[in-house]
Amino acid sequence: MSLPRFLVLPDAVRDGAATVGGEELAHMRKVLRLKPGARVLLWDGAGTEHEALIRAYEGGVANMTVVRSYHPERESPLAVTLAQAVGKGDKMDWIVEKSTELGVACVAPFFSSHTVPRYDGDKGGRRRERWRKIAAAAARQSGRTRIPEVRKPDGFEAVLARDWQCEARLLLWEGASEQGLASLREELGTLRSVLVMVGPEGGFSEEEASQAAAHGFHTVGLGRRILRTETAAVAAVCTVQLLWGDLG
């Protein structure tokens, strides 16, 4: 039976001991009702896991004894950055959750000319914090050892101009249906990092597709059918993980 997992900060584990507090402590003590002596798994969201025993509940924290620490290999060898146009309603919540399960390293929300929702600074900050929590929960559920970065929402032009340090940059556009993702495998060879840019419900305009091409993006399609933005995001991440990552 798998051990219950609890997220801790890296500096909460040192010299064979660890502490768990906040929401994780509440889940440990009040929801799961774990008693001293129970064995659990601590993970720091940055690649390390610790098998530990609950020693005692005191001072508003759970004091733990670390039995062993290790670095499991569950992350994809392909660093995927998903630049996703913000969709209506809770679509972005779903995209963050599913792309985390599929192994993305970073989610970068943005606004383009056809994007309907627009967030000011405060609302954008609250949304980002919500997406970060969703990413952390999805990483826990899927057994990942790293939590993807969730960037603050930005503009289309800013995403194009940023130096992403990715070996390939792809923009999904229905106007490029003849050039599919799979056809790029031979052209691009082995990849260790890729940026995938997915548009909103209304897609990208021709001008935006041209701008992306001028910035070195490959404009590619996902087939003959037009997909919803949330479907396109998942299909794109699945495809690049299948072609260059660890899916399949």
N, C-alpha and C positions, 0 to 999 in steps of 0.2 A: 504494500500500500504506500502511495506517495505521501511524503511529509507535507504538512501545511507550510506555505511560504509566506515570509514576512519581509517587507522592504525596509532596509535600514540605510542610513548614510554611511559612506565608507569609513569615516572617523568614529563611528559608533562601535567599531570592532577593533580591539587592540589587545595585545599581550594575553591572548587566550580567553578574553572576556568580551561581552557585548551587552548593549542595553537597547531595549525596544520601548518606544513611547508613543504618544499621540494616538492617531486612528488605528495604527497597527496594534498597539497595546489593547485598545478597546476590542478589536476583533479577536485578538488572542484570548483575552480573559473573559469578556462578556458574551461573545457570540459562540466561539468554539469551546469556551469553558475549559481551557487547558490548565492542568495542575502542575505545580513544581515537579520536576523529574521528566516531564514530557519532552520528547525529541521533536525539533522543528528544523526548518531550513530558512536561513537568512540569506538575502541577496541584496547587493548594493546598487543594482541598476547599471553598473559599469563593467560587468564581466566576471565578478567573483561571487561564489556561493560559500556559505558556512553552515555546516551541520552543527547544531547546538542543542544544549539541554537547558530548560528553564530551571534556574536555581532558586529564585524567590521573586515575589512581587513586593517592592518596597520603594518608598520615595517617589511614587508616581511613575515608575518604570518597571519593566521586567528585566531582572539581571540574569544574564545567560552565561553558561560555560561553553566555549567553542571547542568542539570535538575535533573537527578538521576543516580546512579551507581548501578550495580547489577552483579551477577555471574551466568549466565545462564548455565543449565546442558545440554550441547550438545556434550560433549566429551564422548568417549567410556569408560566404566569401565575397559576395557582390554587395558593395555599399550602394543602396538605392536611395536617391533623394526624390521624393514625390512632390513636385510643385503642383498644387491643386487649386483650381479656381474655387472660391467659396460658393457653395450652392445654397439653395433655399432651404428654410426650415432646419431640420436636424441632419441633413445629408452629410455635412462635414463630420459630425460625430461618428457616423457609421463608417465613413471613409477612413478616418483616423484609426478606428478600432480594427477594421479588417486589414488595412495596410500594415499595421503593427503586427498582427498575427502572421502576415505573409513575409515579414522580415525587413521592412524598410528601415533605413538608418536615420532618415530625416523627413519630416513633413513640412512643406513651406506653403502656407495658404497665400493666395493673392487675389487681386481684383483686376478684371480685364474689362474691355468695352461692353461686353454682353453680360457682365455679372450684375445680378439684381441686388443682393444684400450689400449694404455699405456700413462699415462700423467706424465710429469715431474712436479716439484713443482709449477712453475708459471701457467702452463695450468691447473693443478689440482685445484689450488686456484681459477682460473677464472670459471672453471666448477662448483665448489662448490658454488660460489656466484650466478651463474645463477640458480642452483637448489634451492637455498634458496629463490630467488625471485619467482620462479615457485611455491614453497610450500606456500609462503605468499599469492600469487594470488589465488591459489586453496583453501586455508583456508578461504579467504574472500568470494569467490564465493559460497562455500558450507555452509557458516554460522558457521564455527567453531570458537571457542573462543581462541584456542591455535594454534600456528604455530609449526609444527614438527621440531625437530632438524635435521639438515643435517650435517653429519660428513664428515671430509675430507676423500678422497679415501685412502684405506689401503690395505695391503696384506691379503691373505687368512689365513695364519698362525696367523697373528696378531688378526684377528677377532675371531678365535678359542680360542686364549689364553686370550682374554680380559674378565674381570669379568663384565658381563652385568647386573647383579642383576635381572635376569629374572627367573621366576619359571620353565620355560621349554624352551629348545632350540631344534629347528627343522631344519633339512636340507632336502630340496627337492631333491630327486634323483630317476631317472627313474629305477635304479636297485632295488628300494624298492617298486615296484608297488603293491606287495601283502599287504604291510602295509600302509593303507591309513590314512589320517588325522582324519577322523571321528572315526576310531577304537581306537584312543588315548584318546577320551573323557572319557571313563570309567576308563582307566588306570591312567590318570592324574588328574581326578576330576575337581574341580573348579580352574580356573586360573585367576590371576589378571595381569599377565605380561607374555609375550612370545616373543622369538626371532625366526624369520623365515628367513632362509638363502636360497637364490635362485641363481642358477648358471647361467653362460653365455650361448650364443648360442650353444656351444659345450657340455654343461652340466658339471658335476663334473666327475673327474676320479675316478676309484675304490680306488686308494690310498687316494684321498681327502675324499671320503666317510668314509674310515676306520679311517683316522685321526680325522674326526668329531666325529665318534662314540667313539673314545678313549677319547675325551674331553667332553663326556656326552651328545652329540647330539642324538636325535632320528632321524634316517633316514626314511623318509616317501615319498610316492608317491601321485600323484593327479589323478590316474586312469590309464587306459590302453593306452591312447593316449599320444604322446609326444607333449608338448606344447612349443610354442616360449617363450623365457625368459620373455618378457613383459606380455604375457598371463598368464604364471605360477605365476608371482608376484601378479597380480590382483586376480587370482583364489585362491591363498594361503591366501591373506589378507581377502578376502570375507569369506573363509571357517573358519578361526580362529575367525573372528568377529561373524559368525553365531553360532559357537560352544560355544564360551566363552565370546563374546562381546555383542554388541547391534544391530547387523544386523538381519533383519527378524522379 
